[in-house]
Amino acid sequence: MKYKTALVLAGGAFGTSIGFVLTQKFERVIILVRSEEIYNEINGGENTTYLPGQKLPKSLRAALSWDEVKTLQEGDIQMVISGLPMSAIDDFCKANFSQIKKLLDSGAPLVSLAKGIDHETLKLPDEIYHTHFEAYRKQLMYLSGPSFAKEILDKQITIVSLAGEDKDNLLSACDMLGTDFFKALPTTDVKGVLLGGSLKNVIAIAGGIMEGLGYNHNTRAALITRGIVEMLRFGSYFGARPETFYGPSGMGDLILTTTGELSRNKSFGIEIAKGRKAEEIIAHSKSVVEGYKTTKAAHLLAQSKNINARIFTGLYQVLYQNHDPKEVVGALMMLPPKFEDEG
């Protein structure tokens, strides 16, 4: 093994899958969890709650406390993966500030897997991490791209984007993550990667609704192509590079989540089309449906910054104002035509 120990914060599906990737290069990978159930499952060789049937190697271990992390680690912790969802980042950083700072002081990179926009502050993940660890910006990175957790554990070839401010740190982190089935491509366009990873979840919900209403391939293709156009408008406001949206974290992830049967956001949309309420679906879901809150955040952002985002607005009306999705689709189709370069 080329490296000693990696630490993953939170034991959800994606965090566990990236932990599995790291076992290809690290002698020991530790997942810090809060749930004793998840703790026992991972140490039993399978994260049954989130990834049933997917076997985990013995070098991947769970810990319930920072003290237990110390007893498990082999040498220094050389990489930290944050599998925390958007809603948990701020509180976790506050509660565990000294421990995370110590790891960053040692030079370890911290790679966040979070996708979303905070619906209260309209901040992206990088802004939340910078609030706590501004002095370590060069070590903070953000991973996003077309990557179902189950398929990663099946060693399906997966290519993602890894964004950060420092090129040397990015290349080092890409090497730590690189295997014969998983590859991270470095980029300095942090906003582009984070926006692509966040906004595609909203389009995926819309795709699920369209499928649930009985629409098929023509409609899906229309949604993907118009969806990327609206995503680019958000990117323009944040100064993101357009080409980033045509890479893994943009178009790649958008295609996967709007077509793949393993997409939580698409499945959520299908249930909405059946007439179920969003709150009811969320309450009975083990996994986070990132696109739900991101829909609200994107709508508020579009309103406040005058971003033309009709699909995002239409989905907000369905999820938060109880509009009939068929009527929203009909209203979008009846809008007067415009030249494509005019939006």
Secondary structure, 3 states (H helix, E strand, C coil): CCEEEEEEECCCHHHHHHHHHHCCCEEEEEEECCCHHHHHHHHCCECCCCCCCCECCCCEEEECCHHHHHHHCCCCEEEEEECCCHHHHHHHHHHCHHHHHHHHHCCCCEEECCCCCCCCCCCCHHHHHHHHHHHHHHHEEEEECCCCHHHHHCCCCEEEEEEECCHHHHHHHHHHHCCCCEEEEEECCHHHHHHHHHHHHHHHHHHHHHHHCCCCHHHHHHHHHHHHHHHHHHHHHHCCCHHHHHCHHHHHHHHHHHHCCCCHHHHHHHHHHCCCCHHHHHHCCCCCCHHHHHHHHHHHHHHHHCCCCHHHHHHHHHHHCCCCHHHHHHHHHCCCCCCHHHC
